[in-house]
């Protein structure tokens, strides 16, 4: 399996094609794909999704993907590494941004394909992509900051869209449960806000009944859900940041790196180092 790389922290390309001639590949970078025109399908980790004019896809690194083109298609490919937001002249705090969407990236495979539900959001993203392209060509002393600000805006809208779809699915059985998951997922770095008494009070559910209610809705206990959710963030940080295991353990309130390492191996059947070496596979 070929792994695509980029030589810069950020690139944007426009490509018009009638046939996709590339083999399936993995990226070592994040990629936003906007399809201005055309029809066909995109294959992500062996799952196919139809695309049409106006579709937008977000591809985290190490996912396997390719396209099948049915009618002539025009693509905008925006590619950037995780270090793009670490530049000194950047207006976006990468660490804050990454913590905000790390769980969303980890959950992305639950709602792949085009995930924009609001046409207002879609048009906002499209306008920003076209503006980014113009700034990329202009390349003056302001362009890098303008581009990074636009990319951060796009990613936050994509994160919100992914979260809303995930929460909406949970709300299908109980309209409170999706909001409970949203609350838990946004407070995973704060154990105090995940205490049973706090959750029960916030959502108007008896403290004695909350654990039973949660397990009935989620299929797992609250403790297991929180642990697995934290480990999803560990996955993302291990693959997409340069943080040490000690730093990740501290951020997620594990006792220490040894505690995190043992928990990870017990859950995944491999060490963190083995997981990082393996990365995401294509099947």
C-alpha positions as CSV (number, residue, x, y, z in Angstrom):
1,X,0.0,0.0,0.0
2,X,1.5,3.3,-1.1
3,X,1.7,6.1,1.5
4,X,1.4,9.6,0.0
5,X,3.5,12.4,1.6
6,X,3.8,16.1,1.1
7,X,6.9,18.2,1.1
8,X,5.4,21.2,2.7
9,X,3.3,21.8,5.9
10,X,0.4,22.8,3.6
11,X,-0.6,22.3,0.0
12,X,-3.7,22.9,-2.1
13,X,-4.3,21.5,-5.6
14,X,-7.1,21.6,-8.1
15,X,-7.4,18.5,-10.3
16,X,-9.9,17.8,-13.1
17,X,-10.1,14.1,-14.1
18,X,-12.3,11.7,-16.2
19,X,-10.6,8.6,-14.8
20,X,-8.9,8.0,-11.5
21,X,-5.6,6.3,-12.3
22,X,-4.0,6.3,-8.9
23,X,-3.8,3.2,-6.8
24,X,-5.5,3.2,-3.4
25,X,-3.2,5.0,-1.0
26,X,-2.8,6.3,2.6
27,X,-1.8,9.8,3.6
28,X,0.7,10.9,6.2
29,X,-1.3,14.2,6.4
30,X,-4.8,15.5,6.9
31,X,-6.8,16.1,3.7
32,X,-10.0,18.0,2.9
33,X,-11.5,17.1,-0.4
34,X,-14.1,19.4,-2.1
35,X,-15.8,18.1,-5.2
36,X,-16.9,21.1,-7.3
37,X,-18.4,19.0,-10.0
38,X,-18.7,15.4,-11.0
39,X,-20.1,12.1,-9.8
40,X,-18.6,8.8,-8.7
41,X,-17.7,7.2,-5.4
42,X,-15.0,7.4,-2.8
43,X,-13.5,4.4,-1.1
44,X,-12.5,4.9,2.5
45,X,-11.0,1.8,4.3
46,X,-12.9,-0.5,1.9
47,X,-16.2,1.2,2.3
48,X,-17.7,3.1,-0.7
49,X,-19.6,6.4,-0.6
50,X,-21.2,8.1,-3.6
51,X,-20.1,11.6,-4.3
52,X,-21.9,14.4,-6.2
53,X,-21.3,18.2,-6.9
54,X,-20.6,20.0,-3.6
55,X,-19.6,17.1,-1.5
56,X,-16.9,17.6,1.1
57,X,-14.8,14.9,2.8
58,X,-12.4,15.0,5.7
59,X,-9.6,12.4,5.7
60,X,-7.5,11.9,8.8
61,X,-4.0,10.5,8.2
62,X,-3.4,6.8,7.6
63,X,-6.9,6.1,6.3
64,X,-6.9,4.1,3.0
65,X,-8.8,5.8,0.2
66,X,-9.3,6.1,-3.6
67,X,-11.9,7.4,-6.0
68,X,-14.0,5.9,-8.8
69,X,-15.1,8.5,-11.3
70,X,-18.4,8.1,-13.2
71,X,-18.5,11.6,-14.8
72,X,-15.7,14.2,-15.3
73,X,-14.9,15.6,-11.9
74,X,-13.1,18.6,-10.5
75,X,-11.5,18.2,-7.1
76,X,-10.0,20.6,-4.6
77,X,-7.4,18.8,-2.4
78,X,-6.3,20.6,0.7
79,X,-3.5,18.8,2.4
80,X,-1.7,19.7,5.7
81,X,0.4,18.0,8.4
82,X,-0.4,18.2,12.1
83,X,2.6,20.6,12.4
84,X,0.9,23.1,10.2
85,X,-0.7,24.7,13.3
86,X,2.6,24.7,15.2
87,X,4.1,27.5,13.2
88,X,5.3,30.5,15.3
89,X,3.3,33.0,13.2
90,X,0.1,31.0,13.5
91,X,-2.9,32.6,15.0
92,X,-4.4,29.2,16.1
93,X,-3.3,27.4,19.3
94,X,-2.7,24.0,17.9
95,X,-2.8,22.2,21.2
96,X,-6.1,23.8,22.2
97,X,-7.5,23.1,18.7
98,X,-6.3,19.5,18.7
99,X,-7.7,18.7,22.2
100,X,-11.1,20.1,21.0
101,X,-11.4,17.8,18.0
102,X,-9.2,14.8,19.0
103,X,-12.3,12.8,20.1
104,X,-14.1,13.8,16.9
105,X,-11.3,12.5,14.8
106,X,-11.3,9.2,16.7
107,X,-15.1,8.9,16.1
108,X,-15.0,9.9,12.5
109,X,-15.1,6.3,11.2
110,X,-18.6,6.0,12.7
111,X,-19.9,8.7,10.3
112,X,-17.7,8.6,7.2
113,X,-18.5,10.2,3.8
114,X,-19.9,13.6,3.4
115,X,-21.1,14.7,6.9
116,X,-22.2,18.3,6.3
117,X,-25.9,18.5,7.2
118,X,-26.4,22.3,6.9
119,X,-26.3,24.0,3.5
120,X,-25.2,27.2,5.2
121,X,-22.2,25.3,6.6
122,X,-21.5,23.7,3.3
123,X,-21.4,27.1,1.5
124,X,-19.3,28.6,4.2
125,X,-16.7,25.8,3.7
126,X,-16.8,26.0,0.0
127,X,-16.2,29.8,0.0
128,X,-13.3,29.4,2.5
129,X,-11.7,26.7,0.3
130,X,-11.8,28.9,-2.7
131,X,-10.4,31.8,-0.7
132,X,-7.7,29.6,0.6
133,X,-6.7,28.7,-3.0
134,X,-6.5,32.4,-3.9
135,X,-4.4,33.1,-0.9
136,X,-2.2,30.1,-1.7
137,X,-1.5,31.6,-5.2
138,X,-1.1,35.1,-3.8
139,X,1.5,34.0,-1.2
140,X,2.2,37.4,0.5
141,X,3.2,38.1,4.1
142,X,-0.4,37.8,5.3
143,X,-1.4,34.6,3.4
144,X,-0.1,32.0,5.9
145,X,-2.1,33.5,8.8
146,X,-5.2,33.9,6.6
147,X,-5.0,30.4,5.3
148,X,-4.5,28.8,8.8
149,X,-7.4,30.8,10.2
150,X,-9.7,29.6,7.4
151,X,-8.5,26.0,7.8
152,X,-9.2,26.1,11.6
153,X,-12.7,27.5,10.9
154,X,-13.4,24.7,8.4
155,X,-12.2,22.0,10.8
156,X,-14.3,23.3,13.6
157,X,-17.4,23.2,11.4
158,X,-16.5,19.7,10.2
159,X,-16.0,18.7,13.9
160,X,-19.4,20.1,14.8
161,X,-21.1,18.3,11.9
162,X,-19.5,15.0,12.9
163,X,-20.5,15.5,16.5
164,X,-24.1,16.4,15.6
165,X,-24.5,13.3,13.5
166,X,-23.1,11.1,16.3
167,X,-25.3,12.8,18.9
168,X,-28.3,12.7,16.6
169,X,-28.0,8.9,16.2
170,X,-27.9,8.5,20.0
171,X,-31.0,10.7,20.3
172,X,-33.0,8.4,18.2
173,X,-33.8,6.2,21.2
174,X,-33.9,8.9,23.9
175,X,-33.6,12.6,23.3
176,X,-31.5,13.1,26.4
177,X,-28.9,10.5,25.7
178,X,-27.2,12.2,22.8
179,X,-26.7,15.3,24.9
180,X,-25.3,13.2,27.7
181,X,-22.8,11.7,25.3
182,X,-21.9,15.2,24.0
183,X,-21.3,16.4,27.6
184,X,-19.2,13.4,28.5
185,X,-17.1,13.6,25.2
186,X,-16.4,17.3,25.8
187,X,-15.4,16.8,29.4
188,X,-13.1,13.8,29.1
189,X,-10.1,15.8,30.3
190,X,-12.0,16.8,33.5
191,X,-12.8,14.0,35.9
192,X,-14.7,16.3,38.2
193,X,-17.4,16.9,35.6
194,X,-17.7,13.2,34.9
195,X,-18.7,12.3,38.5
196,X,-22.0,10.4,38.7
197,X,-23.6,13.0,40.9
198,X,-22.7,15.8,38.5
199,X,-24.1,13.9,35.5
200,X,-27.2,13.0,37.3
201,X,-27.9,16.5,38.5
202,X,-27.1,18.1,35.1
203,X,-29.5,15.9,33.2
204,X,-32.3,15.5,35.8
205,X,-31.9,11.8,36.4
206,X,-31.8,10.2,39.8
207,X,-28.3,9.4,41.0
208,X,-29.4,5.9,42.0
209,X,-30.9,5.3,38.5
210,X,-28.3,7.0,36.3
211,X,-25.9,4.1,36.0
212,X,-28.7,1.7,35.0
213,X,-30.1,4.2,32.6
214,X,-26.7,4.8,30.9
215,X,-25.9,1.1,30.5
216,X,-29.4,0.5,29.0
217,X,-28.8,3.2,26.4
218,X,-25.1,2.7,25.7
219,X,-24.8,-1.1,26.1
220,X,-21.8,-0.6,28.4
221,X,-21.3,0.9,31.9
222,X,-20.5,4.6,32.3
223,X,-17.0,3.7,33.6
224,X,-16.3,1.5,30.6
225,X,-17.6,4.1,28.2
226,X,-15.5,6.9,29.7
227,X,-12.4,4.7,29.7
228,X,-12.9,3.6,26.1
229,X,-13.5,7.2,25.0
230,X,-10.3,8.3,26.7
231,X,-8.4,5.5,25.0
232,X,-9.8,6.8,21.6
233,X,-8.2,10.1,22.4
234,X,-5.0,8.3,23.3
235,X,-5.1,6.6,19.9
236,X,-5.4,9.9,18.2
237,X,-2.7,11.7,20.2
238,X,-0.3,8.7,19.8
239,X,-0.8,8.8,16.0
240,X,-1.0,12.5,15.3
241,X,1.1,14.3,17.9
242,X,4.6,14.2,19.3
243,X,3.5,14.0,22.9
244,X,5.1,11.5,25.2
245,X,3.0,8.8,26.9
246,X,3.7,10.5,30.2
247,X,2.2,13.8,28.8
248,X,-0.8,12.0,27.4
249,X,-1.4,10.2,30.6
250,X,-1.3,13.5,32.6
251,X,-3.7,15.2,30.2
252,X,-6.3,12.3,30.5
253,X,-6.0,11.9,34.2
254,X,-4.4,8.5,34.3
255,X,-2.4,7.8,37.4
256,X,0.9,7.7,35.4
257,X,2.3,6.5,32.0
258,X,2.6,2.9,33.4
259,X,-1.1,2.9,34.3
260,X,-2.0,4.1,30.8
261,X,0.3,1.6,29.2
262,X,-1.2,-1.3,31.1
263,X,-4.7,-0.2,30.4
264,X,-4.0,0.2,26.7
265,X,-2.4,-3.2,26.3
266,X,-5.3,-4.9,28.2
267,X,-7.8,-3.2,26.0
268,X,-6.1,-3.5,22.6
269,X,-3.9,-6.6,23.1
270,X,-0.8,-4.6,22.0
271,X,1.5,-2.0,23.5
272,X,1.3,1.7,22.6
273,X,4.5,1.4,20.7
274,X,3.2,-1.6,18.6
275,X,0.0,0.3,17.9
276,X,1.9,3.4,16.8
277,X,4.1,1.3,14.5
278,X,1.0,-0.4,13.0
279,X,-1.1,2.7,12.7
280,X,-4.4,2.5,10.8
281,X,-4.6,-0.3,8.3
282,X,-6.5,-0.6,5.0
283,X,-8.2,-3.8,5.8
